[in-house]
Amino acid sequence: MMKWDNGRSLSLIPGVDSFHIVEQMENESMTENNGIDMSM
């Protein structure tokens, strides 16, 4: 289950969906999105 920062989630199917795991560093903010608006 993918959990977004905004509280939403998305089910992923290993072997079918393409994804990779990104781990948040202790002192690093994951809020920087390089100018991409991911809001809904």
mmCIF entry with sequence, helices, sheets and N, C-alpha, C, O atoms, coordinates in Angstrom:
data_MODEL
# 
_entry.id   MODEL 
# 
_entity.id                         1 
_entity.type                       polymer 
_entity.pdbx_number_of_molecules   1 
# 
_entity_poly.entity_id                      1 
_entity_poly.type                           'polypeptide(L)' 
_entity_poly.nstd_linkage                   no 
_entity_poly.nstd_monomer                   no 
_entity_poly.pdbx_seq_one_letter_code       MMKWDNGRSLSLIPGVDSFHIVEQMENESMTENNGIDMSM 
_entity_poly.pdbx_seq_one_letter_code_can   MMKWDNGRSLSLIPGVDSFHIVEQMENESMTENNGIDMSM 
_entity_poly.pdbx_strand_id                 A 
# 
loop_
_entity_poly_seq.entity_id 
_entity_poly_seq.num 
_entity_poly_seq.mon_id 
_entity_poly_seq.hetero 
1 1  MET n 
1 2  MET n 
1 3  LYS n 
1 4  TRP n 
1 5  ASP n 
1 6  ASN n 
1 7  GLY n 
1 8  ARG n 
1 9  SER n 
1 10 LEU n 
1 11 SER n 
1 12 LEU n 
1 13 ILE n 
1 14 PRO n 
1 15 GLY n 
1 16 VAL n 
1 17 ASP n 
1 18 SER n 
1 19 PHE n 
1 20 HIS n 
1 21 ILE n 
1 22 VAL n 
1 23 GLU n 
1 24 GLN n 
1 25 MET n 
1 26 GLU n 
1 27 ASN n 
1 28 GLU n 
1 29 SER n 
1 30 MET n 
1 31 THR n 
1 32 GLU n 
1 33 ASN n 
1 34 ASN n 
1 35 GLY n 
1 36 ILE n 
1 37 ASP n 
1 38 MET n 
1 39 SER n 
1 40 MET n 
# 
_struct_asym.id          A 
_struct_asym.entity_id   1 
# 
_struct_sheet.id               AA1 
_struct_sheet.type             ? 
_struct_sheet.number_strands   2 
_struct_sheet.details          ? 
# 
_struct_sheet_order.sheet_id     AA1 
_struct_sheet_order.range_id_1   1 
_struct_sheet_order.range_id_2   2 
_struct_sheet_order.offset       ? 
_struct_sheet_order.sense        anti-parallel 
# 
loop_
_struct_sheet_range.sheet_id 
_struct_sheet_range.id 
_struct_sheet_range.beg_label_comp_id 
_struct_sheet_range.beg_label_asym_id 
_struct_sheet_range.beg_label_seq_id 
_struct_sheet_range.pdbx_beg_PDB_ins_code 
_struct_sheet_range.end_label_comp_id 
_struct_sheet_range.end_label_asym_id 
_struct_sheet_range.end_label_seq_id 
_struct_sheet_range.pdbx_end_PDB_ins_code 
_struct_sheet_range.beg_auth_comp_id 
_struct_sheet_range.beg_auth_asym_id 
_struct_sheet_range.beg_auth_seq_id 
_struct_sheet_range.end_auth_comp_id 
_struct_sheet_range.end_auth_asym_id 
_struct_sheet_range.end_auth_seq_id 
AA1 1 MET A 2 ? LYS A 3  ? MET A 2 LYS A 3  
AA1 2 SER A 9 ? LEU A 10 ? SER A 9 LEU A 10 
# 
loop_
_atom_site.group_PDB 
_atom_site.id 
_atom_site.type_symbol 
_atom_site.label_atom_id 
_atom_site.label_alt_id 
_atom_site.label_comp_id 
_atom_site.label_asym_id 
_atom_site.label_entity_id 
_atom_site.label_seq_id 
_atom_site.pdbx_PDB_ins_code 
_atom_site.Cartn_x 
_atom_site.Cartn_y 
_atom_site.Cartn_z 
_atom_site.occupancy 
_atom_site.B_iso_or_equiv 
_atom_site.pdbx_formal_charge 
_atom_site.auth_seq_id 
_atom_site.auth_comp_id 
_atom_site.auth_asym_id 
_atom_site.auth_atom_id 
_atom_site.pdbx_PDB_model_num 
ATOM 1   N N  . MET A 1 1  ? 0.850  -1.175 0.000   1.00 0.00 ? 1  MET A N  1 
ATOM 2   C CA . MET A 1 1  ? 0.000  0.000  0.000   1.00 0.00 ? 1  MET A CA 1 
ATOM 3   C C  . MET A 1 1  ? 0.895  1.237  0.000   1.00 0.00 ? 1  MET A C  1 
ATOM 4   O O  . MET A 1 1  ? 1.722  1.403  0.896   1.00 0.00 ? 1  MET A O  1 
ATOM 5   N N  . MET A 1 2  ? 0.739  2.081  -0.973  1.00 0.00 ? 2  MET A N  1 
ATOM 6   C CA . MET A 1 2  ? 1.462  3.351  -1.064  1.00 0.00 ? 2  MET A CA 1 
ATOM 7   C C  . MET A 1 2  ? 0.739  4.371  -0.214  1.00 0.00 ? 2  MET A C  1 
ATOM 8   O O  . MET A 1 2  ? -0.481 4.498  -0.315  1.00 0.00 ? 2  MET A O  1 
ATOM 9   N N  . LYS A 1 3  ? 1.464  5.109  0.627   1.00 0.00 ? 3  LYS A N  1 
ATOM 10  C CA . LYS A 1 3  ? 0.859  6.147  1.461   1.00 0.00 ? 3  LYS A CA 1 
ATOM 11  C C  . LYS A 1 3  ? 1.476  7.487  1.084   1.00 0.00 ? 3  LYS A C  1 
ATOM 12  O O  . LYS A 1 3  ? 2.674  7.688  1.282   1.00 0.00 ? 3  LYS A O  1 
ATOM 13  N N  . TRP A 1 4  ? 0.676  8.410  0.542   1.00 0.00 ? 4  TRP A N  1 
ATOM 14  C CA . TRP A 1 4  ? 1.121  9.737  0.156   1.00 0.00 ? 4  TRP A CA 1 
ATOM 15  C C  . TRP A 1 4  ? 1.197  10.637 1.380   1.00 0.00 ? 4  TRP A C  1 
ATOM 16  O O  . TRP A 1 4  ? 0.549  10.370 2.392   1.00 0.00 ? 4  TRP A O  1 
ATOM 17  N N  . ASP A 1 5  ? 1.996  11.716 1.288   1.00 0.00 ? 5  ASP A N  1 
ATOM 18  C CA . ASP A 1 5  ? 2.123  12.675 2.383   1.00 0.00 ? 5  ASP A CA 1 
ATOM 19  C C  . ASP A 1 5  ? 0.803  13.343 2.738   1.00 0.00 ? 5  ASP A C  1 
ATOM 20  O O  . ASP A 1 5  ? 0.616  13.767 3.879   1.00 0.00 ? 5  ASP A O  1 
ATOM 21  N N  . ASN A 1 6  ? -0.121 13.445 1.776   1.00 0.00 ? 6  ASN A N  1 
ATOM 22  C CA . ASN A 1 6  ? -1.387 14.130 2.027   1.00 0.00 ? 6  ASN A CA 1 
ATOM 23  C C  . ASN A 1 6  ? -2.443 13.218 2.666   1.00 0.00 ? 6  ASN A C  1 
ATOM 24  O O  . ASN A 1 6  ? -3.591 13.628 2.839   1.00 0.00 ? 6  ASN A O  1 
ATOM 25  N N  . GLY A 1 7  ? -2.060 11.990 3.013   1.00 0.00 ? 7  GLY A N  1 
ATOM 26  C CA . GLY A 1 7  ? -2.979 11.086 3.681   1.00 0.00 ? 7  GLY A CA 1 
ATOM 27  C C  . GLY A 1 7  ? -3.682 10.100 2.764   1.00 0.00 ? 7  GLY A C  1 
ATOM 28  O O  . GLY A 1 7  ? -4.307 9.153  3.242   1.00 0.00 ? 7  GLY A O  1 
ATOM 29  N N  . ARG A 1 8  ? -3.593 10.302 1.461   1.00 0.00 ? 8  ARG A N  1 
ATOM 30  C CA . ARG A 1 8  ? -4.215 9.374  0.514   1.00 0.00 ? 8  ARG A CA 1 
ATOM 31  C C  . ARG A 1 8  ? -3.363 8.121  0.372   1.00 0.00 ? 8  ARG A C  1 
ATOM 32  O O  . ARG A 1 8  ? -2.203 8.110  0.785   1.00 0.00 ? 8  ARG A O  1 
ATOM 33  N N  . SER A 1 9  ? -3.923 7.069  -0.207  1.00 0.00 ? 9  SER A N  1 
ATOM 34  C CA . SER A 1 9  ? -3.182 5.827  -0.404  1.00 0.00 ? 9  SER A CA 1 
ATOM 35  C C  . SER A 1 9  ? -3.500 5.234  -1.783  1.00 0.00 ? 9  SER A C  1 
ATOM 36  O O  . SER A 1 9  ? -4.464 5.625  -2.441  1.00 0.00 ? 9  SER A O  1 
ATOM 37  N N  . LEU A 1 10 ? -2.678 4.299  -2.189  1.00 0.00 ? 10 LEU A N  1 
ATOM 38  C CA . LEU A 1 10 ? -2.840 3.660  -3.487  1.00 0.00 ? 10 LEU A CA 1 
ATOM 39  C C  . LEU A 1 10 ? -2.338 2.226  -3.384  1.00 0.00 ? 10 LEU A C  1 
ATOM 40  O O  . LEU A 1 10 ? -1.219 1.998  -2.925  1.00 0.00 ? 10 LEU A O  1 
ATOM 41  N N  . SER A 1 11 ? -3.138 1.266  -3.800  1.00 0.00 ? 11 SER A N  1 
ATOM 42  C CA . SER A 1 11 ? -2.707 -0.131 -3.794  1.00 0.00 ? 11 SER A CA 1 
ATOM 43  C C  . SER A 1 11 ? -1.819 -0.398 -4.999  1.00 0.00 ? 11 SER A C  1 
ATOM 44  O O  . SER A 1 11 ? -2.130 0.019  -6.114  1.00 0.00 ? 11 SER A O  1 
ATOM 45  N N  . LEU A 1 12 ? -0.701 -1.104 -4.767  1.00 0.00 ? 12 LEU A N  1 
ATOM 46  C CA . LEU A 1 12 ? 0.230  -1.477 -5.827  1.00 0.00 ? 12 LEU A CA 1 
ATOM 47  C C  . LEU A 1 12 ? 0.311  -2.989 -5.904  1.00 0.00 ? 12 LEU A C  1 
ATOM 48  O O  . LEU A 1 12 ? 0.204  -3.675 -4.887  1.00 0.00 ? 12 LEU A O  1 
ATOM 49  N N  . ILE A 1 13 ? 0.501  -3.511 -7.112  1.00 0.00 ? 13 ILE A N  1 
ATOM 50  C CA . ILE A 1 13 ? 0.617  -4.954 -7.307  1.00 0.00 ? 13 ILE A CA 1 
ATOM 51  C C  . ILE A 1 13 ? 2.043  -5.261 -7.742  1.00 0.00 ? 13 ILE A C  1 
ATOM 52  O O  . ILE A 1 13 ? 2.418  -4.949 -8.872  1.00 0.00 ? 13 ILE A O  1 
ATOM 53  N N  . PRO A 1 14 ? 2.862  -5.879 -6.852  1.00 0.00 ? 14 PRO A N  1 
ATOM 54  C CA . PRO A 1 14 ? 4.230  -6.239 -7.230  1.00 0.00 ? 14 PRO A CA 1 
ATOM 55  C C  . PRO A 1 14 ? 4.230  -7.169 -8.452  1.00 0.00 ? 14 PRO A C  1 
ATOM 56  O O  . PRO A 1 14 ? 3.437  -8.108 -8.527  1.00 0.00 ? 14 PRO A O  1 
ATOM 57  N N  . GLY A 1 15 ? 5.121  -6.897 -9.397  1.00 0.00 ? 15 GLY A N  1 
ATOM 58  C CA . GLY A 1 15 ? 5.191  -7.697 -10.606 1.00 0.00 ? 15 GLY A CA 1 
ATOM 59  C C  . GLY A 1 15 ? 4.295  -7.193 -11.720 1.00 0.00 ? 15 GLY A C  1 
ATOM 60  O O  . GLY A 1 15 ? 4.458  -7.586 -12.876 1.00 0.00 ? 15 GLY A O  1 
ATOM 61  N N  . VAL A 1 16 ? 3.345  -6.323 -11.384 1.00 0.00 ? 16 VAL A N  1 
ATOM 62  C CA . VAL A 1 16 ? 2.440  -5.744 -12.375 1.00 0.00 ? 16 VAL A CA 1 
ATOM 63  C C  . VAL A 1 16 ? 2.685  -4.246 -12.477 1.00 0.00 ? 16 VAL A C  1 
ATOM 64  O O  . VAL A 1 16 ? 2.893  -3.716 -13.569 1.00 0.00 ? 16 VAL A O  1 
ATOM 65  N N  . ASP A 1 17 ? 2.658  -3.558 -11.321 1.00 0.00 ? 17 ASP A N  1 
ATOM 66  C CA . ASP A 1 17 ? 2.883  -2.112 -11.284 1.00 0.00 ? 17 ASP A CA 1 
ATOM 67  C C  . ASP A 1 17 ? 4.384  -1.834 -11.171 1.00 0.00 ? 17 ASP A C  1 
ATOM 68  O O  . ASP A 1 17 ? 5.117  -2.560 -10.500 1.00 0.00 ? 17 ASP A O  1 
ATOM 69  N N  . SER A 1 18 ? 4.818  -0.773 -11.841 1.00 0.00 ? 18 SER A N  1 
ATOM 70  C CA . SER A 1 18 ? 6.214  -0.352 -11.766 1.00 0.00 ? 18 SER A CA 1 
ATOM 71  C C  . SER A 1 18 ? 6.351  0.676  -10.647 1.00 0.00 ? 18 SER A C  1 
ATOM 72  O O  . SER A 1 18 ? 5.677  1.706  -10.673 1.00 0.00 ? 18 SER A O  1 
ATOM 73  N N  . PHE A 1 19 ? 7.220  0.410  -9.657  1.00 0.00 ? 19 PHE A N  1 
ATOM 74  C CA . PHE A 1 19 ? 7.423  1.325  -8.542  1.00 0.00 ? 19 PHE A CA 1 
ATOM 75  C C  . PHE A 1 19 ? 8.758  1.048  -7.881  1.00 0.00 ? 19 PHE A C  1 
ATOM 76  O O  . PHE A 1 19 ? 9.356  -0.007 -8.093  1.00 0.00 ? 19 PHE A O  1 
ATOM 77  N N  . HIS A 1 20 ? 9.226  1.992  -7.082  1.00 0.00 ? 20 HIS A N  1 
ATOM 78  C CA . HIS A 1 20 ? 10.404 1.786  -6.253  1.00 0.00 ? 20 HIS A CA 1 
ATOM 79  C C  . HIS A 1 20 ? 10.188 2.470  -4.918  1.00 0.00 ? 20 HIS A C  1 
ATOM 80  O O  . HIS A 1 20 ? 9.430  3.435  -4.822  1.00 0.00 ? 20 HIS A O  1 
ATOM 81  N N  . ILE A 1 21 ? 10.843 1.979  -3.905  1.00 0.00 ? 21 ILE A N  1 
ATOM 82  C CA . ILE A 1 21 ? 10.681 2.483  -2.545  1.00 0.00 ? 21 ILE A CA 1 
ATOM 83  C C  . ILE A 1 21 ? 11.658 3.626  -2.318  1.00 0.00 ? 21 ILE A C  1 
ATOM 84  O O  . ILE A 1 21 ? 12.848 3.500  -2.605  1.00 0.00 ? 21 ILE A O  1 
ATOM 85  N N  . VAL A 1 22 ? 11.150 4.750  -1.798  1.00 0.00 ? 22 VAL A N  1 
ATOM 86  C CA . VAL A 1 22 ? 11.961 5.908  -1.466  1.00 0.00 ? 22 VAL A CA 1 
ATOM 87  C C  . VAL A 1 22 ? 11.896 6.070  0.042   1.00 0.00 ? 22 VAL A C  1 
ATOM 88  O O  . VAL A 1 22 ? 10.816 6.240  0.608   1.00 0.00 ? 22 VAL A O  1 
ATOM 89  N N  . GLU A 1 23 ? 13.051 6.018  0.692   1.00 0.00 ? 23 GLU A N  1 
ATOM 90  C CA . GLU A 1 23 ? 13.081 6.170  2.139   1.00 0.00 ? 23 GLU A CA 1 
ATOM 91  C C  . GLU A 1 23 ? 13.428 7.611  2.487   1.00 0.00 ? 23 GLU A C  1 
ATOM 92  O O  . GLU A 1 23 ? 14.324 8.202  1.885   1.00 0.00 ? 23 GLU A O  1 
ATOM 93  N N  . GLN A 1 24 ? 12.717 8.176  3.460   1.00 0.00 ? 24 GLN A N  1 
ATOM 94  C CA . GLN A 1 24 ? 12.952 9.551  3.883   1.00 0.00 ? 24 GLN A CA 1 
ATOM 95  C C  . GLN A 1 24 ? 14.143 9.584  4.834   1.00 0.00 ? 24 GLN A C  1 
ATOM 96  O O  . GLN A 1 24 ? 14.201 8.820  5.797   1.00 0.00 ? 24 GLN A O  1 
ATOM 97  N N  . MET A 1 25 ? 15.089 10.475 4.556   1.00 0.00 ? 25 MET A N  1 
ATOM 98  C CA . MET A 1 25 ? 16.238 10.665 5.431   1.00 0.00 ? 25 MET A CA 1 
ATOM 99  C C  . MET A 1 25 ? 15.765 11.378 6.686   1.00 0.00 ? 25 MET A C  1 
ATOM 100 O O  . MET A 1 25 ? 14.787 12.124 6.641   1.00 0.00 ? 25 MET A O  1 
ATOM 101 N N  . GLU A 1 26 ? 16.446 11.159 7.808   1.00 0.00 ? 26 GLU A N  1 
ATOM 102 C CA . GLU A 1 26 ? 16.036 11.728 9.085   1.00 0.00 ? 26 GLU A CA 1 
ATOM 103 C C  . GLU A 1 26 ? 15.982 13.256 9.044   1.00 0.00 ? 26 GLU A C  1 
ATOM 104 O O  . GLU A 1 26 ? 15.054 13.844 9.600   1.00 0.00 ? 26 GLU A O  1 
ATOM 105 N N  . ASN A 1 27 ? 16.943 13.908 8.407   1.00 0.00 ? 27 ASN A N  1 
ATOM 106 C CA . ASN A 1 27 ? 16.999 15.371 8.376   1.00 0.00 ? 27 ASN A CA 1 
ATOM 107 C C  . ASN A 1 27 ? 16.546 15.939 7.041   1.00 0.00 ? 27 ASN A C  1 
ATOM 108 O O  . ASN A 1 27 ? 16.730 17.132 6.800   1.00 0.00 ? 27 ASN A O  1 
ATOM 109 N N  . GLU A 1 28 ? 15.970 15.143 6.180   1.00 0.00 ? 28 GLU A N  1 
ATOM 110 C CA . GLU A 1 28 ? 15.581 15.576 4.845   1.00 0.00 ? 28 GLU A CA 1 
ATOM 111 C C  . GLU A 1 28 ? 14.068 15.659 4.737   1.00 0.00 ? 28 GLU A C  1 
ATOM 112 O O  . GLU A 1 28 ? 13.363 14.738 5.149   1.00 0.00 ? 28 GLU A O  1 
ATOM 113 N N  . SER A 1 29 ? 13.563 16.760 4.184   1.00 0.00 ? 29 SER A N  1 
ATOM 114 C CA . SER A 1 29 ? 12.131 16.922 3.988   1.00 0.00 ? 29 SER A CA 1 
ATOM 115 C C  . SER A 1 29 ? 11.735 16.321 2.650   1.00 0.00 ? 29 SER A C  1 
ATOM 116 O O  . SER A 1 29 ? 12.429 16.534 1.656   1.00 0.00 ? 29 SER A O  1 
ATOM 117 N N  . MET A 1 30 ? 10.634 15.573 2.599   1.00 0.00 ? 30 MET A N  1 
ATOM 118 C CA . MET A 1 30 ? 10.148 14.980 1.363   1.00 0.00 ? 30 MET A CA 1 
ATOM 119 C C  . MET A 1 30 ? 9.120  15.897 0.704   1.00 0.00 ? 30 MET A C  1 
ATOM 120 O O  . MET A 1 30 ? 8.441  15.483 -0.236  1.00 0.00 ? 30 MET A O  1 
ATOM 121 N N  . THR A 1 31 ? 8.995  17.139 1.184   1.00 0.00 ? 31 THR A N  1 
ATOM 122 C CA . THR A 1 31 ? 7.994  18.033 0.618   1.00 0.00 ? 31 THR A CA 1 
ATOM 123 C C  . THR A 1 31 ? 8.470  18.716 -0.659  1.00 0.00 ? 31 THR A C  1 
ATOM 124 O O  . THR A 1 31 ? 7.650  19.232 -1.418  1.00 0.00 ? 31 THR A O  1 
ATOM 125 N N  . GLU A 1 32 ? 9.785  18.731 -0.913  1.00 0.00 ? 32 GLU A N  1 
ATOM 126 C CA . GLU A 1 32 ? 10.297 19.339 -2.139  1.00 0.00 ? 32 GLU A CA 1 
ATOM 127 C C  . GLU A 1 32 ? 9.900  18.468 -3.322  1.00 0.00 ? 32 GLU A C  1 
ATOM 128 O O  . GLU A 1 32 ? 10.163 17.266 -3.331  1.00 0.00 ? 32 GLU A O  1 
ATOM 129 N N  . ASN A 1 33 ? 9.262  19.080 -4.322  1.00 0.00 ? 33 ASN A N  1 
ATOM 130 C CA . ASN A 1 33 ? 8.783  18.289 -5.448  1.00 0.00 ? 33 ASN A CA 1 
ATOM 131 C C  . ASN A 1 33 ? 9.338  18.787 -6.782  1.00 0.00 ? 33 ASN A C  1 
ATOM 132 O O  . ASN A 1 33 ? 8.813  18.439 -7.839  1.00 0.00 ? 33 ASN A O  1 
ATOM 133 N N  . ASN A 1 34 ? 10.408 19.609 -6.741  1.00 0.00 ? 34 ASN A N  1 
ATOM 134 C CA . ASN A 1 34 ? 11.055 20.100 -7.953  1.00 0.00 ? 34 ASN A CA 1 
ATOM 135 C C  . ASN A 1 34 ? 10.088 20.773 -8.918  1.00 0.00 ? 34 ASN A C  1 
ATOM 136 O O  . ASN A 1 34 ? 10.246 20.635 -10.131 1.00 0.00 ? 34 ASN A O  1 
ATOM 137 N N  . GLY A 1 35 ? 9.091  21.497 -8.415  1.00 0.00 ? 35 GLY A N  1 
ATOM 138 C CA . GLY A 1 35 ? 8.194  22.254 -9.253  1.00 0.00 ? 35 GLY A CA 1 
ATOM 139 C C  . GLY A 1 35 ? 7.021  21.476 -9.824  1.00 0.00 ? 35 GLY A C  1 
ATOM 140 O O  . GLY A 1 35 ? 6.234  22.037 -10.587 1.00 0.00 ? 35 GLY A O  1 
ATOM 141 N N  . ILE A 1 36 ? 6.880  20.219 -9.484  1.00 0.00 ? 36 ILE A N  1 
ATOM 142 C CA . ILE A 1 36 ? 5.777  19.412 -9.990  1.00 0.00 ? 36 ILE A CA 1 
ATOM 143 C C  . ILE A 1 36 ? 4.610  19.517 -9.019  1.00 0.00 ? 36 ILE A C  1 
ATOM 144 O O  . ILE A 1 36 ? 4.761  19.253 -7.827  1.00 0.00 ? 36 ILE A O  1 
ATOM 145 N N  . ASP A 1 37 ? 3.446  19.903 -9.531  1.00 0.00 ? 37 ASP A N  1 
ATOM 146 C CA . ASP A 1 37 ? 2.252  20.027 -8.692  1.00 0.00 ? 37 ASP A CA 1 
ATOM 147 C C  . ASP A 1 37 ? 1.514  18.694 -8.662  1.00 0.00 ? 37 ASP A C  1 
ATOM 148 O O  . ASP A 1 37 ? 0.919  18.294 -9.663  1.00 0.00 ? 37 ASP A O  1 
ATOM 149 N N  . MET A 1 38 ? 1.546  18.000 -7.521  1.00 0.00 ? 38 MET A N  1 
ATOM 150 C CA . MET A 1 38 ? 0.902  16.694 -7.387  1.00 0.00 ? 38 MET A CA 1 
ATOM 151 C C  . MET A 1 38 ? -0.426 16.808 -6.634  1.00 0.00 ? 38 MET A C  1 
ATOM 152 O O  . MET A 1 38 ? -0.996 15.791 -6.239  1.00 0.00 ? 38 MET A O  1 
ATOM 153 N N  . SER A 1 39 ? -0.928 18.038 -6.429  1.00 0.00 ? 39 SER A N  1 
ATOM 154 C CA . SER A 1 39 ? -2.176 18.213 -5.685  1.00 0.00 ? 39 SER A CA 1 
ATOM 155 C C  . SER A 1 39 ? -3.375 17.780 -6.524  1.00 0.00 ? 39 SER A C  1 
ATOM 156 O O  . SER A 1 39 ? -3.305 17.701 -7.751  1.00 0.00 ? 39 SER A O  1 
ATOM 157 N N  . MET A 1 40 ? -4.468 17.505 -5.832  1.00 0.00 ? 40 MET A N  1 
ATOM 158 C CA . MET A 1 40 ? -5.695 17.080 -6.507  1.00 0.00 ? 40 MET A CA 1 
ATOM 159 C C  . MET A 1 40 ? -6.765 18.098 -6.286  1.00 0.00 ? 40 MET A C  1 
ATOM 160 O O  . MET A 1 40 ? -7.884 17.933 -6.772  1.00 0.00 ? 40 MET A O  1 
# 
